[in-house]
Amino acid sequence: MMMMLVSGDDDGDDDGDVGVPYEVTTYTSDIRGAGTEADVYVVLYGRDTCTSQKSLCPNKSDRKKFFNKAEVAKFVLDVSAFFRGVTHCIVTIRYTKRNILLAL
């Protein structure tokens, strides 16, 4: 799985925003066996802080649709207005049936 992150408002000024939308785009491979029904979480790290763990798709039936082989899916995460300048992110895929945790 590959992921792209775009901020809707990361101009560095504190203009009183309640939250800043970040668009997360996931690209699921087209190779045999690609795709997941697992829960996919993201934690965004900024210059001074990080977000809580945010599920991209909490509804299991929706996961089948969004994380299928060769799918491109977009999600919007609202984070605090004080969160600026993403430095990196950690993606966690949690398979609850097998108790497997994978961090990318």
Stockholm file with secondary structure:
# STOCKHOLM 1.0

chainA/1-104         MMMMLVSGDDDGDDDGDVGVPYEVTTYTSDIRGAGTEADVYVVLYGRDTCTSQKSLCPNKSDRKKFFNKAEVAKFVLDVSAFFRGVTHCIVTIRYTKRNILLAL
#=GR chainA/1-104 SS CEEEEEESCCSSCCCCCSEEEEEEEEECCCSTTCCCCSEEEEEEECSSCBCCCEESCCCHHHHHHHTSTTCEEEEEEEEETTCCCCCEEEEEEEETTTTEEEEC
#=GC SS_cons         CEEEEEESCCSSCCCCCSEEEEEEEEECCCSTTCCCCSEEEEEEECSSCBCCCEESCCCHHHHHHHTSTTCEEEEEEEEETTCCCCCEEEEEEEETTTTEEEEC
//
